[in-house]
């Protein structure tokens, strides 16, 4: 009896994963990438939610977004910094943050 219940449960989980994957694939195809960034980071009031603030603060530092310049005498280092900065700017643009929210994000201490 118990093994039948476990088999039934395993089959139900398997089917639910198939339907979930189908739904995700269709949903992803219909929605722009910006929607997913806003879903992850936005608080619904034009700002960034708490978890999003921590993630963006970490990315801000990693991507050199708050540095005055990304210049380095080594062109490979400078190219890497520019690529990272471009990713941060892309996320910031997807979130459609106003200047005050961006300034607050740039001043946020990420706890390190």
Secondary structure, 3 states (H helix, E strand, C coil): CHHHHHHHHHHHHHHHHHHHHHHHHHHHHHCCHHHHHHHHHECCCCCECHHHHHHHHHHHHHCCCCCCCCCCCCHHHHHHHHHHHHHHHHHHHHHCCCHHHHHHHHHCCCCC
